[in-house]
Amino acid sequence: MSQKLDEINKEIEEELLQSKQDENNENNSNKSNMNKPRAIFLCLVLLMGLISFIRLFM
């Protein structure tokens, strides 16, 4: 009886650890997805600044 309970406890612990790892992976991927539009916007702003800087010397 106690062996079955121990096995069930181990299974539950493993499932909890797995679900925590899955949540962490989802959070990390969401963070990187949020940074993509910001990076693209920053690149566009820097490109516009570079073009206007080059136009000053033409």
C-alpha positions in Angstrom: 0.0 0.0 0.0 2.7 2.5 1.0 4.7 1.5 -2.1 1.8 2.5 -4.3 1.5 5.8 -2.5 5.2 6.4 -2.9 4.9 5.7 -6.7 2.0 8.0 -7.0 3.8 10.8 -5.2 6.8 10.4 -7.4 4.7 10.6 -10.5 2.9 13.7 -9.3 6.3 15.3 -8.4 7.6 14.5 -11.9 4.5 15.9 -13.6 4.7 19.1 -11.5 8.4 19.6 -12.4 7.6 19.0 -16.1 4.7 21.5 -16.0 6.9 24.1 -14.3 9.6 23.6 -17.0 7.0 24.0 -19.7 5.7 27.2 -18.2 9.3 28.6 -18.0 9.9 27.7 -21.6 6.7 29.5 -22.7 7.6 32.6 -20.7 11.1 32.7 -22.3 9.7 32.3 -25.8 7.1 35.1 -25.1 9.8 37.4 -23.9 11.9 36.9 -27.1 8.8 37.4 -29.3 8.1 40.7 -27.5 11.6 41.9 -28.2 11.5 41.3 -32.0 9.2 44.2 -32.9 11.2 46.5 -30.6 14.4 45.4 -32.4 12.9 46.0 -35.8 11.7 49.4 -34.8 15.1 50.3 -33.4 16.8 49.2 -36.6 14.4 51.3 -38.7 15.0 54.4 -36.6 18.8 53.9 -36.8 18.6 53.5 -40.6 16.6 56.7 -41.0 19.1 58.5 -38.8 22.0 57.2 -40.9 20.3 58.2 -44.1 19.6 61.7 -42.8 23.2 62.0 -41.6 24.5 61.0 -45.0 22.2 63.6 -46.7 23.8 66.4 -44.6 27.1 65.8 -46.4 25.8 65.5 -49.9 
